[in-house]
Amino acid sequence: MQYRQLGDSDLQVSEICLGTMTFGQQNTLEDAHQQLDSAIAQGVNFIDTAEMYPVPARAETQGLTEEYIGKWLMKQPRDRLIIATKIAGPSRRLNWIREGPVAIDRPNIEQAVNDSLRRLQTDYIDLYQLHWPDRYVPLFGQTLYNLEQVRETVPIDEQLSVFADLIKAGKIRYLGLSNETPWGIAAFCNAACQLGLPKVVSIQNAYNLLNRVFDWAPAEACYQENLGLLAYSPLGFGCLSGKYLQGDAIGRLTLFSGFGQRYLKVNVNEAVAAYGAIARKHNLSPVALAIAFVRQRWFVTSTIIGATTLDQLTENLASLEVTLSPEVLAEIDAVYVRYPNPAP
């Protein structure tokens, strides 16, 4: 396991991060603790969660993921672990979180942080992330900016001012973005520089063989501002494992109606099959190929993996032993030319 500096922070995070959004829905408390123990034993020091988890989001389960982690965390050497969580942005669907997270403003931020600290049973959060922006942006597979959805928003300097107070109070150490755009990256970093407020150190966006949108403007923005990408969905909701090509696979796309719509688009299956063929040609599993590709990108600081079984977790972590050759990378790029970003 390699460890990398996260942006401008002093955090040295493992190149693999354990994602936990299945804890409390598809995974029991015992399952969750087994996964955490196994990941840490193999060198993972970075754990990512969110106040809205598990997903799919439901009032009955909201917060369980953090609670599961908290029950485990209280028995661990806290200073050896890096815990990341997130505040939910405005959403009409999540009216059970703080009676509806209508804004990322001072009352909502302070309550969200305090609630997460309580559930996680810790005194501080290493990386606190905005799960999605307070302002309108196309999200989770939407690709067109719709002027009719533009809404009033909390100014970025006001958001950063609240986080500055929480950092000063020792409740959070560093701030990160998630599901953010190049404009958002620049706006947050500029406000921090101009006003002497905390600078974000990371961005957590989707990135995988089916969705390489980050290769373009977001990568440049992160390079210029020294942000590390925490790449989520490296297997594209499990699609890149090839299991859904069989037609009878069990996973989030089949268990939960309306979930992961971006991976049900045209050319997804064709691209998955083509990448699977590359893996077989080089005696690799499709999982190893997909995760190794993400891990080797220059802008990726840590790759967030998720699993519902220990066997899946073991297979995901085994990808650390794989380094893709220039030949394999060239074959991947040839498929990308044929099927560019079928699941953006």
Sequence and secondary structure as in RCSB ss.txt:
>XXXX:A:sequence
MQYRQLGDSDLQVSEICLGTMTFGQQNTLEDAHQQLDSAIAQGVNFIDTAEMYPVPARAETQGLTEEYIGKWLMK
QPRDRLIIATKIAGPSRRLNWIREGPVAIDRPNIEQAVNDSLRRLQTDYIDLYQLHWPDRYVPLFGQTLYNLEQV
RETVPIDEQLSVFADLIKAGKIRYLGLSNETPWGIAAFCNAACQLGLPKVVSIQNAYNLLNRVFDWAPAEACYQE
NLGLLAYSPLGFGCLSGKYLQGDAIGRLTLFSGFGQRYLKVNVNEAVAAYGAIARKHNLSPVALAIAFVRQRWFV
TSTIIGATTLDQLTENLASLEVTLSPEVLAEIDAVYVRYPNPAP
>XXXX:A:secstr
  EEE TTSS EEESEEEE TTBTTTB HHHHHHHHHHHHHTT  EEE  TT SSS  TTTTTHHHHHHHHHHTT
S GGG EEEEEE    SS TTSTTS   SSHHHHHHHHHHHHHHHT S EEEEEESS SS    TT  S  GGG 
     HHHHHHHHHHHHHTTSEEEEEEES  HHHHHHHHHHHHHHT     EEEEE BTTB GGGTHHHHHHHHH
T EEEEE TTTTTGGGTGGGGS   SHHHHSTT  GGGGSTTHHHHHHHHHHHHHHTT  HHHHHHHHHHTSTTE
EEEEE  SSHHHHHHHHHGGG    HHHHHHHHHHHHHS  S  
